Amino acid sequence: MSQKTVKLFKTLISEASKMPDFNFRNYFVRRITDTFYNGQELRGEEEIQKSLARSKISVELIQRQAIVGQLFDDKKIMPLTK
């Protein structure tokens, strides 16, 4: 694996770990791990670049989802104002 790939993998795992919901967090971590494991079989430079581009889009998606999940976290108690 190249350093770019390892950095992208760590970024994806880091962003997935920010999910407040246990089920979503585990789902994303499992999907990321499976995708990178299956990506080891890619040999063509073009295939690798396409896969990395999709993964970068996934980072953005996970970041947005983590923010939305934190906004609507049902365990977070909001102060009451009158």
Sequence and secondary structure as in RCSB ss.txt:
>XXXX:A:sequence
MSQKTVKLFKTLISEASKMPDFNFRNYFVRRITDTFYNGQELRGEEEIQKSLARSKISVELIQRQAIVGQLFDDK
KIMPLTK
>XXXX:A:secstr
  HHHHHHHHHHHHHHTT SSHHHHHHHHHHHHHHHHHHTT  SHHHHHHHHHHHHHHHHHHHHHHHHHHHT TT
S      
